Amino acid sequence: MNVLKLVVIAAALLASAASARAQEPPQGEEFPVGLIVVPDQPIEIVRPNVFDPFHPKVLRFHGIVGGGVDPAELTVFFDWLDPAGGPAYSPPTTIPVPPHEFLPLDLEYTIPFCPQLVSLDLRAAGGPIEVTGVFSHQCVPEPNSIAAAGTGLVALGCLAAARRRRSRRNGAASA
């Protein structure tokens, strides 16, 4: 009976934590991108995030670029707010885009913490460039915290099994 009470209490705590999290911006997401970047009109796709100073954030863009009629260049970088609230940037990547061609683009950058805001910046030179893909950002839990959670669940399972065995023995001894 005590194990059942423990499980009910744990479930209630998890449910309340989940409902509190529902009010916060996401720890990560996949955001679809489909647009045309025009020279001298940079595009910044800004996404909110839950600030977490203890876990790294992985920023990714996976997609294709191209389709213009003129030779062009696309410069792509990520930026975010540092803990003091100022901007910080990943190194820029510049891709030459030949006319009428589509090229794959896969970029990834890891920040040592999860900032309040993250963004993908796109800048074209030479002509308009079509950009299609997914901008994703994800806070990465430390392997130690995953292992600790797994160990805790295993320990609860062992405790419940031991109590069941003990109660069966006590019930058999009474009979």
FENFENCOR-V547051 format. One record per backbone hydrogen bond with DSSP energy under -0.5 kcal/mol. NH is the residue of the N-H (numbers start at 1). CO is the residue of the C=O. If there is no record, write none. Layout:
nh:NH co:CO
nh:NH co:CO
//
This chain:
nh:5 co:1
nh:6 co:2
nh:7 co:3
nh:8 co:4
nh:9 co:5
nh:10 co:6
nh:11 co:7
nh:12 co:8
nh:13 co:9
nh:14 co:10
nh:15 co:11
nh:16 co:12
nh:17 co:13
nh:18 co:14
nh:19 co:15
nh:20 co:16
nh:21 co:17
nh:22 co:18
nh:23 co:20
nh:24 co:21
nh:29 co:137
nh:31 co:135
nh:32 co:30
nh:33 co:133
nh:35 co:131
nh:37 co:129
nh:38 co:36
nh:38 co:41
nh:40 co:124
nh:41 co:38
nh:43 co:122
nh:45 co:120
nh:46 co:44
nh:47 co:118
nh:49 co:116
nh:50 co:26
nh:51 co:49
nh:52 co:114
nh:55 co:52
nh:56 co:140
nh:57 co:111
nh:57 co:113
nh:58 co:138
nh:59 co:57
nh:59 co:109
nh:60 co:136
nh:61 co:107
nh:62 co:134
nh:63 co:105
nh:64 co:132
nh:65 co:103
nh:66 co:130
nh:67 co:101
nh:72 co:97
nh:73 co:125
nh:74 co:95
nh:75 co:123
nh:76 co:93
nh:77 co:121
nh:79 co:119
nh:80 co:88
nh:81 co:117
nh:82 co:80
nh:82 co:86
nh:85 co:82
nh:88 co:80
nh:90 co:78
nh:93 co:76
nh:95 co:74
nh:96 co:94
nh:97 co:72
nh:98 co:96
nh:100 co:68
nh:101 co:98
nh:103 co:65
nh:105 co:63
nh:107 co:61
nh:109 co:59
nh:111 co:57
nh:114 co:52
nh:115 co:113
nh:118 co:47
nh:119 co:79
nh:120 co:45
nh:121 co:77
nh:122 co:43
nh:123 co:75
nh:125 co:73
nh:129 co:37
nh:130 co:66
nh:131 co:35
nh:132 co:64
nh:133 co:33
nh:134 co:62
nh:135 co:31
nh:136 co:60
nh:136 co:134
nh:137 co:29
nh:138 co:58
nh:139 co:27
nh:140 co:56
nh:141 co:139
nh:145 co:142
nh:146 co:142
nh:147 co:143
nh:148 co:144
nh:149 co:145
nh:150 co:146
nh:151 co:147
nh:152 co:148
nh:153 co:149
nh:154 co:150
nh:155 co:151
nh:156 co:152
nh:157 co:153
nh:158 co:154
nh:159 co:155
nh:160 co:156
nh:161 co:157
nh:162 co:158
nh:163 co:159
nh:164 co:160
nh:165 co:161
nh:166 co:162
nh:167 co:163
nh:168 co:164
nh:169 co:165
nh:170 co:166
nh:171 co:167
nh:172 co:168
nh:173 co:169
nh:174 co:170
nh:175 co:171
//
